[in-house]
Amino acid sequence: MGFMLMGLVDRFQDIQEWIEDRVSQIGKGKYSRVLKMARKPTSEEYIRVVEITAFGIALIGVIGFIIYLLMAVVFTVP
């Protein structure tokens, strides 16, 4: 039982080291320039993105509702 537990602990240690290695490489690869240039959006930019996203969601909902109404009329779905 102790041997199995040590094997499990070693496996988790290997996984932990792999994760730490991957995290330490963030910002050093081919996307490093993008990450260095990235900045926090201003409140105006953020509000604009939220407005556009909300409009898109509402538009998709309206289109879905229109399709539902057409299907209800054509096929008389309850």
N, C-alpha and C positions, 0 to 999 in steps of 0.2 A: 504494500500500500504506500509506504514511504517513497519507494522508487518511482511509482506512478505519479505521485504528487510532485516530486522533483522534476520529472519530465514535463509535467504541465507547467510548472513555474518557469522552467527554461524556455518553453515554447512561448509563454506570455512575455518573457523578457525579450526574446527575439522579435516578437511583434512590436513591442514598445520601442525597441531600438530602430526598427524599420520605419515606424511612424515618425519618430523624432528626426530621423535622417531626411525623410521626405519633407517635413515641415521646415527644416533648416535650409532646404534648397529653394524655398519660395522666394522669388525676387531675384534669383541668380540665373534663370534660364532665358528662354527666348521671349518671355513676356516681361522682363525686368524693366524695359523702357516704358512700357504701358503703365506698369505699377508705379514707377517713379513719377510719371506725368499726371497720374490720377489725382484728383482733388475732390474735396467735399463740395457738392453743389450748393449754390446760393439758394436762399429761400424762394426767390422768384423762379429759378430753374426747377426746383423741386415741385413747386405748386403747378407749374406748367406741365410737368411730366405726369403728375397726379390727375390733372384735368384731362389730358389726352388719353390716359389709361381708362379713366372713368367713362369718357365718351365712347371709347372702343368697346368696353364691356356692355354699356347700355345699347350700343348699336347692334352688337351680336344678340343681345336679349330681344330687341325689337324684331330683328330678322327671324329669330326662332319663334317668336309669338305669331308673326305673320304666317310663317309656314304652318304652325299649329292650326291657326284659324282656317287656312286654305284646306288643310287635310280634314278638318272637322266638317267643312262645308261639302267637300267632294265625297268623302267616305262616311259621313255622319258618325264620327267617333264620339262616344259619350264623354 
